[in-house]
Amino acid sequence: MKYGSTRGGVKNFTFEQALFTGYASDGGILLPESIPAVPVDTLKSWKDLSFVELAKKIVPYFISEEEIPGADLNDLLDKAYSTFSCPEIAPLARLKDDVTILELFHGKTWAFKDLALSCVGQFINYFCTRSKTHYTIIVGTSGDTGSAAIEAVRGLKWVDIVVLLPRGRTSFVQEKQMTTAIADNVHVYRVDGTSDDIDLIIKPVFMDEDFQKKYHLTSINSINWSRIMVQIVHYFYAFLKMCDDNCSPVEIVVPTGACGNVTSGCIAAKMGLPIRLVCAVTCNDIVSRAVSNGDFSITPEVTPTLAPAMDIQIPYNMERIWYIFSEGDTTLVSNLMKEFEKNGSIKVPEELAKKISDVIVDTFVASDDDVKTTMLKVWKDNSYQVCPHTAIAVAYHLKQRSNSTCPRICIATASVTKFQEAVKIAGVPVQNDDRVIALQNMETKYEDMEKGDDWGKILKNKIVEINA
């Protein structure tokens, strides 16, 4: 398996090269040069596999034996998932009104990012230890990615990580998980801006090819292919838990921000998985507009909502989705992105939009009122709590329940424990959690980037300092 950029300027990368690449040198992001197919008979044979067993079937499609021998790869996956609090890794909750939820929050930081990043951390450590090469990981986060990335690499000998979070735009627990992660190789900045502002700081650093190569920079947010790759597993797992013996289609409702998770679902569909995807978003609805009517245009401001990890105006993984459904047309993707980066607005070609809509069959824009109403209803009906992001997916199901033509499952992206502010606002009783109490009393370590500061210069100076 080889990897190339969505814009055509980078080709024939190995998995190891893809793992250590953030944005490609041409400004694009990496994907496999071909997508493997999983025959229906093979899919049926996986029906009773555990989550970890399924990961051991799917991940080798994208990593050759020459790069990571099968026995080593299995050991890395076992080690990654050994940190989860639930043996099932991703259990299902079946509630009233046919609500079925795939719980992806039983990792160290209580969010779905742990499922992929625990593996990515193992891959990075494997290659760094073998080559004895130091890497600096740069991560911009809207909430959950930062803490999961930190936990994936905290304390590793050959890695430093710099995390930039949007100050005042994450939950208390999200920020505390990052600022209390004190280790010599962890560096946290609170930025007086949005998560989109943070992306605009980071991308030029990766585009400076000489600087990037000199300091061995990489990223493990959803820019990084390896995270997209591992997330493919939970789409296969969700499908196999819900499908009938004939492997008829299953609908998966995905709370959506930067579209990394949805991209994994699109690749799973291209591999032959019979799924229909729904993108559920906040009022920051660029993804919904892009999918429903081809309007990929940013609005002047990001509106803070009760689901902060989804408050994004530049969902950079749409570039990957266009590549996937244009059958790898790098010229088309490059032209679309150049126009978007110049004007902040493009119209997705009708033919491409049609192909996307065959897999992403619907979108849903939820208000904060929808979130609060759904969180309260799920609690009253089931004595079960959902986080505000998960509530958006469940809200879609409840509104569309009578229109379902196939089994439907909602992705739970995070534990409700991370969003106690939203729980209070929704009128749901806050449940005491010893882990949160412990966070409140822990020492913190971070630096602030204020408006008016040269954020790019601060970031570059930190990278130089780390590598001195």
N, C-alpha and C positions, 0 to 999 in steps of 0.2 A: 504494500500500500504506500502510495506517494501522495504528497500534499502540495497544493498550489494556492495562490492568492485569488480572491474573487475578482481582481482587476487584471489578472493575466501577466503581471510583471515578475512573479515569483513562481517557479515550477520545480517539481521533482524533489521536494523536501522529504526527508525521512521523518518518521514519527518523532525521533529525538529532536530534530531541528524544529518541527512544528511545536513541540512541547515548550521549547525555549524561545518562541517567537510570539510577541504581542501583535501589534499592527505590523503588517508586512512592509517592506521598504517602499512599495508602490502605493501605500496608503490603504490597501485592502486588508482583508482578514482571511485566514486559512481554512480550507476545507479539503476533504479527500478528492483526488482527481477523478475517482470513480466511486460509486456507492454500491456496496455489495448487496446481493439479493439473498433473502432467506426464503427457501421454498416452504410451501404450506405444510408439507409432511414434516419438515424439520420443526416448524413452529408448533405443530401438534405434539411433537415428541418432547417439547419443553414445558408442557402444561403443568406438571407437578413439581417443577424445580423450585428450590428456594431462591431468594433474591441473590444471594452470593453465587449460587450455582449458575444462575442465569447470567450474571455478570461475567463469569468465566467462559460462557459460550459466546457472548456478544463482543466483548472487548478484543479478543484475538482476531476478529475480522479486520481490525484497524491497526494492529501492532504485529509486525512479522516476528517469527521465531528467531530470526537473525538479530533483531534488536533486543527483544526480551524473550528468552526461552520460556516455553510454556510453564515449566515448574516454577521458575522465578516469578512469572506473572501471577500465577495462582497464589503464591506466598504473599506477594504485594497486596493483592485484593483481600486475602484473609486478614492481613495485618490492618488494612484500612478500615474494614468493617468490624474489627474486633472492639473498636472504641464505642460502638453504638449501645444504647441502654436497653434496646428491645431486640431479642434474638431474631425476630422476623424481619428486622431492618425497616420494612415499610408495611405495617399492618393496615388492614381495612377496617373502617368504622361504618356500620350499616345502621342508619337512623330512620326515623319516620319520614313519610312523604317520599320514599324511595331515594333518599339522600345517601349516597355512598361516597366515602371520603378515603383517599389514599394518604395515609399519614407519613409525610416525608420529613419529620422533625425530631427524630430520635437520636441524632448525632450530638456531638459535643456542644454545639452552639444553638441547638434547637431549631434548625432551619434546613430546608432542602439542599442548600448549598453544601452541607456537610457530606452528602452522599457522593458527590463528584469530587470535591476538594480533598477529602480524606485520601482518595485514590491518587489525585494529582500530586499531592505532597509526597506520596510514596514513589511515584514515577520520578519526580525531580530528585529526591534523595538517592534513588538508584543510579541515575546517570551521573549526578554530581560526585557521588562517592567513587564511582568507577573512573571518572576522568580527572578527579581532584581539581575541578574548576568551580570557582565561586560565582554565584549569580545573585543579582539584586532584583527582587520582584517588586513591581509597582502596581498597586491596586487602588482604583477609585471605586467607592461603594455608595450605594443608595441606602444601605442598612445592614443586610445580612452577609453579603459577600466578604466584607472586611474581616469580621470575626472568624468566619469559617476558614478564610485563607490564612489568617494568623495561626489558628490552631493546627492547620495542616503542616506548617513549617516551623512553628515555634521551637527554638532550641537546636535546629539543625546546624551542623558545622559549616556547611558549604553554601548557606543561603542567608541573606538579609531580606527583610520585607518592609516596604514603606507603604502605609495605608493612608489614604486621604478620605475623610468622611465629611459630609455637609453638616456643619454645626447647627444645632437647633432643628434639624429636619429628619432626625432619626428618633426612635423611642429611647427612653431612659436606659432600658436594658441593652438595646443594641449598642449605644455609645459606651456604656460601662464595660461591655464585653471586650471592646477594642481598647479602651484607655486603661484597663486594669491588666492587660496582657503584657506584663513586664518581663522582658527578656532582652539580652544584649543584641539579639538579631531582629528585634521588632521596633519599628519607628512609626508613630501615629501622629497625623496632623488633623486638626479640626479646621475646616475651611469655611470662611464666611461667604458661602455661595451654595448653589444647587449641585446635585450629582452631575448634571449636564455641564456645569462650569468646570467641574473636576475633570471630566473627560477632555475638555478643551485645554487643560493644563498638561495632561499626560500624553496626548497624541503627538504633539510636536517633539517631545523628548524621544519617543520611539522613531519618529520620522527623521531625526538627526542620526543617520546611519553610522557615522564614525563614532559618535558618542555612545550609541546603543551597543555597538560591537566592543568598544574599549572597556565598557563597564559591565558587559554581559547582562543586559537588561531583559526582563521578561515580565509577563503579567499572568495572573491566574484567575482573573474574573472571566466573564463569558467571551471576552476577546479570544481567550486561549482555547484552541481546538480541543485539547484533552478534556476540558470540562464539558464541552458539548457532547463529546464522545461518550463519557460515562453516563451522562443524563439520558442517553438513548435507552439505557437499561430499564429505567423506571416506566417508560412507555410500554415496552414489551411486558413488563411485570404487571402493570395495570390491566393491559389487554387480556393477558392469560388468566387473571383473576376474575374477569367479567365475561369472557366470551363463552359461547356454546360449543358443542363438540364439532360443529362445522366451521368454526373460526369466523363466524359472521361479524360484521363491523361493530365496533364499540366507540362511543363518543366520550372524549376526554376534555373536560373544561379546565383551562389553565389560567390562573391569575398571571397577568402579563405586564412586564415592565420593559426591559431592554431586549426582550424576545430571545434570550439565550435558551430558555427552557422550551419555548415553542419551536425554535430551530431544531432542537434535538427530536421533538415529535415529528417535524417535517421529514427529517432524515429517516426516522423509523418507518414512516409511511412510504418513503421512497425505497426502503429495503423490502417492502412488501407487506408491512403490518397493516391490517385493515382497520384503520382508525380514522375518525372524524374529529377535528380539533375545533375548540371554541376559545377565542382570545377574550378573556374578561379583564377589563381595564378600569382605571379611575377616570375622572373628568379630564385628565391629561391624556387625551384620546387619539393621539396621532396613529397608533397601531390600528385602532378601529376604523379610522377614516381611510387609512392606506389600504386595508383589506376590503372594506365594504364599497368604497367608491374610487379608489386609486389616488386619493388626496394625501400625499406624504409631505406635509408642511408644518413647520413649527409655529407655535403661537408665542407672543411676546414674553409670557411668564409661565413658569411652572407653578401650578396651584397646589399648595400643601393639602393633603387629605389624611384620613385616618389610616390609609394604607401607604406609608411613606416609601417603601421599597419599590413601589410601582409608579411613583411620581417622576416620570421621565418624559422628556420631549424629543430626545434624539435616540431612538431605539436602534443602535448601530447594527444589531443582528438582522435587521430587515435586509441588509446588503447580502447576507448569506442566503436568506430565503429567496431573494430574486435570482441569485446564482443557481440555487437548487432547481427552481421551477422554470428557469430559462435554459435548462440543460447545459449549464456551464458557459453561458454566453458572456465572456469576460468583457467584451467590447460594450455590450448593452449595460452591464452593471457599472463599468467604469464611467460611462457617459452619464448614467443616472446620478451617480455619486458626485461627479464633478459639478453637475448642474445644481444638485442639492447643497453642496458645500459652498457654492457661489451665491445662490439665491435663497436658500432655506426652504425651498418648495419645489416639488416636481409632481408631475402626473404619471402614475404608473401605467405603462402601456396596457391597453385593454386585453390583449391576448395573454400577457403575463398574469394580469389580475385574475383572469378566468382560470388559469391553471392553479393558481394559489387557492382560489375559492373551492376547488375540488377537494382540497384537504382541510384548509381552514374554512369550515363551512358556515361559521357565524362569529359575530363579535357581540360584546355586551359592555355598555358603559354604565358603571354604577356610581351613584351619588353617595355621599356620606350617610344620608338618611337610609339608603338601601343597606349599607353596611351595618348601621346600628340596628335597624329592624331585623335583619337576618341573624345577627349575633344573639339578639334577645330571643327570637323565635326558636332558634336551635337549642338554646339553653332551656327555655321553658318546656319545649316538647321532648327533650332528650336528656336533660341534665348533662349536657355535653357542650364544651366551649370551643369556638373557632376563632382564629385570629382574624383581623380585619381583611387581610388579603384573601384568605380562604373563604371568608364570608361573601366576597364578590363572586366567586365561582358558584357557591351554593345559592346565592340570590338568582343567578341566571337559571339554575336548575329549577328553582321553585316557580319562577315566572314562566318557564318553558316546559314544565312537567308534562302537560297534556299533549305537547307537540313532539315528544320523544318517540322516535321510530326504532331505536336500538338501545341497549343498555348504556347507561351514562355514569361516569365516575368523575368526581371533583378532586383536583389536586390540592392538598393541604401543604402550603409552602413553608409554614412556620408554626411553632407552638404559640398558643395564646399567652403564655407566660412572658413573652417578649414585648407584649403590647398592653400593659396594664392600664395605660392612660385610656386607650380605646375601650377596654372592658368597662371602665367606670362610666365613660360617656354613654355607652350603650345600655347602661342600667343592669349589667350582668354582675353578679357578686364576684369580687376579686378574691381569688383563692391564694392563701399564703403559700409561698414556695421558698424553702430554705436556700435554694440556689440564688434567688434574687436578694434575699436578706444578706447573704454572704457577699454578693457583688457590691452592695451599698457600703460595706465597711472596708472594702479593699483599697489599697493605695493605687493612685493613678499616675500615668506618665504619658504626656503628649505635648505637642506644640501647636500654636494657633497660627493660621494664615489669615490676616485681616484684609479687608477691602483696601485697595491702594497699594498693597504690597506687590512685588513682582513674584507671583506664585511660581512661575516657571523657573526663575532664577533660584528661588529657595529650594525647589525640588532638585534641580541639578547640583546645587551646592551640597545638599545632603547626600546625594549619590556619590559625589567625589569624596566626601568625608568618610563614608562607609568603606570606600575602597582604598583609602590612604594607607 
